[in-house]
Amino acid sequence: MKDSVSSSDIKKFDNICKERQEAINSAYIDDVKFDYPLNNLARVMHPLSIDVFVSDIKKETMDAKTFSLKCKDKSMPLFKAGSYIVLDFKLNGMVYKRCYSISSSPKNLDHYDITIKRVRDGIVSNHMLNDVNVGDSFTIHGPFGNFNYSSLRDKENVLALVCGSGITPIMAMARAISDKLEDFSLTILYGEAKKKDLIFKDELDLLAKKCDKIDVHYILSDENLDGYDYGLISKEMIMGYELGKYSYFVSGPVHFYHYLNDVFKELDVPNKDIRHDIYKESELELHHILHSLTVISGEEKKVVDCYEDEPLLKAMENGGIDSPSICMVGVCGFCRSKLVSGKVKADTNYLLASDMKYHYIHPCVSYPLSDVTIVLSK
Ligand code: FES
């Protein structure tokens, strides 16, 4: 139907404008208050950053440790199982930031546990596992993320498809179910190379034994042992759980997401039933090609190397440029910068239309396709 605007509509609109103008003119404008109790409470409960220290370290496997992080004088902010924090990490005068899922239950806000597995050539994971001791201090941000169970959106049965250290947010969910903070049935298919690499195995077995809402199966790719499935998490294994009855929570490295996305397509699983732990690189096909990144901040200009398969923010980090950032996954907007020249491949999920129109990007999820120049926002 064609819209038509009559003269009486225009008159009405004119009057609305006048009424609005009068309302604006008569508004109370003295002493605008910014310290509303609710805002103050929110700032206290969810501060931008929290200073913590390592209160305990537990060796989980040869290559994984759990670090308990505590705040000196207060409890940690509330969080939902599946959330992550960002850890600021100072090494040789440079600040690195890394996202880690909280593996502890949301019931005990005395501390957060993060469980870190060694990444080959990973600066931060190797330093955490080799050099960090009880008593060492860090700054963290968060908790963030939407890899959480929601009874409104998700089915009451969840099939968690896990590879390697992807078990950490799922472990928080299992603990939360056991602590009666979450109410859904969780079946975990947990893939690893060998039995000795399985993190939390004893506790997972215990939780599955005492809680009928938790079930766990282990799939080993490099060992054929009694009581364990052998190979990789497969289409056939997923089909063993009635299609249409489950929400699928996927947690693991990029190749695992790619592989399962293909499986879900073959099985016609609707996207609304699939949840991924945030990991933005999973969507992009990139190559290890060297480019240069010029970063302008006020009067300063610095040029650093940047590979096509690493986000601009990581290149800045490696080049010693301290750029504003918090979440590292394109959500918070703290790293928002103007792209002055060059081409990037970027995750645009969280960019405003106006940002895209005026060439603003989030360097934490933007990858160079040529030499690139950006201006950091102040
Ligand atoms: S650090 Fe949060 S959007 Fe880039």
Boltz pocket constraint, residues with backbone or C-beta under 6 A from the ligand:
constraints:
  - pocket:
      binder: B
      contacts: [[A, 324], [A, 325], [A, 326], [A, 327], [A, 328], [A, 329], [A, 330], [A, 331], [A, 332], [A, 333], [A, 334], [A, 335], [A, 336], [A, 362], [A, 363], [A, 364], [A, 365]]
      max_distance: 6.0
